[in-house]
């Protein structure tokens, strides 16, 4: 969702009548903390991982749309004008003139948010939004410190592996 919203928030792509309300919407999505969104979804859909996934999806959409739009606003206009000179329509200008310029940066931002979301998912689990955070919280409440230690080790290893994978992917893209 962040890609179309990011394009709609870009001053050099979207008309002002679309860009201004979309920026306002993305500011709203970014300003509400994950825990608050998670709590709202817990009330709406009940306990479980669906509430956490929805909370992270909404918060991430707001953040990535902002980053994506700023990347689009800083592109070189030359390739877009070159595509336009061939008789391309507006969508083709975006696909062939804008996306190739921003794709590596967008990928880097998306990978970073994936890393961040893997940590946030643990915190959301503490409020009942499912996942390993909920298991962590239950172990903590049961004073089962052996299991708690194992869960913390799994979380640290998982975040470290995600970070290594992200670094490898970024090095291939940039």
N, C-alpha and C positions, 0 to 999 in steps of 0.2 A: 504494500500500500504506500510505502514511503516514496517510491519512484514516481507514480503519477502525482502524488501530493507535492513532492519536491519540485517537479516540473511546473505544477500549477502555482507554486509560491515564487517562482523565479521571475524577476522583473523583466528580463530580456526574452522570455519565452511567452509568458501568459499576459493577457490584457489586464489592465488595472482593475476592472470590475470583478475579475476572478482572483487575481493575485492577492488583493487586500483581504477579502474574507477568508481565503485559505490560510494566509499568514496568521490571522487572528485565531483560527481554529487550531493550527499547529502550536501556537503560543499557549492556548488553553490546554492542549494535550500534554505539552511539556511541563507546564507549571504544576500539575497535580502529581504528587509523589506516587510511586509504585504501590506503596502500602495502602494508600487511600483508595486508589483504583481497585486494588486487590480486595479490600474490605467491601467496596461497593459490589463487586462481582460475587463475593462470598454470600452477601445478602440476596443477590439476584438469582444465582444459580446453585448455591449451596456449597458445602465443603468439597474439596477435591482439586485436582490439577487443572481442570478447565478454567476455574476462576483465576488461577495464577497465570496460565497461558494468555488469557484475554488481557489481564492487567499488563503483562510485559509487551504484548502486541500493541496495545494502545500507546503506552509510554514510548516504546521504540519507534513507532510510526512518527510521533511528534518530533523526536530528536533527529532521526534520520532524514525526515523531510526537510528540516531546517538545514542540516549539513549538506544534503544533496542540492538544495536550492542555492546555497552559497557557492558550491562548486560550479554549478551551471552559470551563475552570474559572473564568474571569473574566467570564463572560457575565451579563447581567441576567436574573434568574429570572422576571420579569414576563411576557415573551412566551411562555416555555415553559409557565407556569401558564395563560396565556390559551388556548393551543392545547389544553392538557389539559382545560380547562373545556368545550371544545366536544365532548369525548368522543373525542379522538384517542388512538390507541394509541402505544406507546413510539417506534416508528419515525417516525410522523408528528410527534411532538413534536420529534424530532431534525431532521427535514427542514424543518419549518416554524417551529420555535422557536429552534433552535440554529444551524443552518447559515447563515441570513440574517445573524445577528449576527457570525459569525466569517469569513464568506467574503472580505471585503476584506483582512483581516489574513492569512488563509491564503494568498491569492493573492500578497500581498507577500512572505511567507516563501518560497513556492515559487519566485517569480521570483529572489529573492536566491540561493537554493540553485542555481538554474539557472546564474546568473552564476558562482558559486563552483565548480560542477562543470565549467564550461567551462575554468576555469584548472586544476583538479585533473586533468582529462583529459590535459592536456599533461604533467604530472608522471608520471602513470601510464604514458604512452607511453614515458617514459624507461626503464622497467623491462621493456618489451616488450609492454605491453598495447594496442598498436596506436595508430592515430590520428596526429595531427600531432606529438605528442611523440616518437613513434618515428622519424618522418622527421627531426625536429630532432636527435635523438640520433645518427642515422646520419650526418647532415651534419657534426655536430661531430666525430665520430670520423674522418671522411674528410678533415678540415681543409678542407672546402668552405665557406669563410666567406661567399662571395657568396650561395650558396643558404641558408646559415644565417641571414644577415641578412634575406633575403626571407621566410623562415618566421617569424622574430620579428616582422617588420612585419605579416604576415598575422594572427598571434596577437593582437597589440596592437589591430589594426583590428577583428577579430572580437569581442574582449572589449569594446571601446568601443561597437560597434554593439549588442551584447547589452545593455549598460548603458543606452544611449539608448532602446532598445525597452522595457526594463523600466520606466524612468522614465515613458515615455509611457503605458504600461499602468497603472501605479500612479496617475498623475494622473487618469485616467479613472475608476478604481475608488473612490478616496478623496475 
